[in-house]
Amino acid sequence: MSQQGYRAPLPLGLLIAAARRSIKQAAGAHLRRHRLSSPQFWLLVSLHEQPGPSLRELAERRLMDSPTASRIVERLAGRDFLRIAPDPRDRRRRSIRLTARGEALARALYPVARQIREATQKGLSAAEREALRGMLLRVIANLERFEPADPALAARRDRVRRTA
């Protein structure tokens, strides 16, 4: 991908969307075979790497809102890839863990996640990776503070924040 034929610098939002799409497409064939969406795949990988979070912790780790994380967890639980159970150390807390079936799938797909992560940062120095992380976090924070001019969008965003 290049800027050929484009006079002004490419808009950041366009580049971020293209990067997201490229990451999603990189895993596409592997995911289709297992009937997984990209968010389901990355959630399984996250649980494989750090088992036992609460729904809120998992949502925060995946940088998604709780309702979205909840829907993904429900779908994966319905396919017997994970289970939600009371935490033995704190009965008020519910812990999300992979089932044996989910762990086997996550283990099989983990090399794909590792390869995508490596490809994403190939050619970037440690300093460049840290700088990019910082800049992307600022973009995310800017957009979280963004006040849409459309009242319907603002109302939807407020509903999501209240349920999160």
C-alpha positions, 0 to 999 in steps of 0.5 A, spaced: 500 500 500 502 506 498 500 514 497 500 513 489 495 518 486 494 521 493 496 528 494 495 530 501 497 525 507 493 519 508 488 521 514 490 517 520 483 514 521 483 511 514 490 508 516 488 506 522 482 502 519 486 499 514 491 496 519 485 493 523 483 490 516 489 487 514 490 484 521 483 481 521 484 479 514 491 475 516 487 471 520 481 470 516 482 463 513 484 460 520 478 463 523 473 461 518 475 454 518 473 454 526 467 459 525 470 464 529 470 472 528 476 476 529 474 478 536 472 471 538 479 469 536 483 475 540 478 473 546 480 466 546 488 468 545 487 473 551 484 467 555 489 463 553 495 468 555 491 470 562 486 465 564 481 467 569 479 474 569 472 477 570 468 480 564 470 487 566 477 485 566 477 481 560 473 487 557 478 492 559 484 488 557 481 487 550 479 495 550 472 493 548 466 495 552 462 490 557 456 489 553 460 487 547 465 482 551 459 479 554 456 477 547 462 474 545 463 470 551 456 468 551 457 465 544 463 462 546 460 459 552 455 456 547 460 453 543 463 450 549 469 454 548 469 457 555 465 457 562 463 462 567 464 460 574 464 463 581 471 465 583 473 460 588 477 466 592 471 471 591 464 468 590 462 475 588 466 475 582 465 470 576 471 468 573 472 466 565 476 460 563 477 456 557 474 449 557 478 443 555 475 444 548 477 452 548 484 451 550 485 446 545 483 451 540 486 456 543 493 452 543 492 450 536 491 458 534 496 461 538 501 461 533 497 465 528 496 470 533 504 470 535 505 471 527 500 476 526 503 480 532 510 479 529 508 481 522 505 487 525 511 490 528 516 487 523 521 493 522 520 497 527 525 498 533 523 498 540 523 505 541 518 506 535 513 500 537 513 504 544 512 511 540 506 508 536 503 505 542 503 511 546 500 515 539 495 510 538 493 510 546 492 518 545 488 517 539 483 512 542 483 517 548 481 523 544 475 519 540 473 517 547 472 524 549 469 526 542 462 529 542 458 527 536 454 532 533 449 527 532 444 527 538 443 519 536 450 517 536 451 521 543 445 518 546 448 511 544 455 512 546 452 514 553 448 508 554 454 504 552 458 507 558 452 506 563 452 499 561 460 498 561 
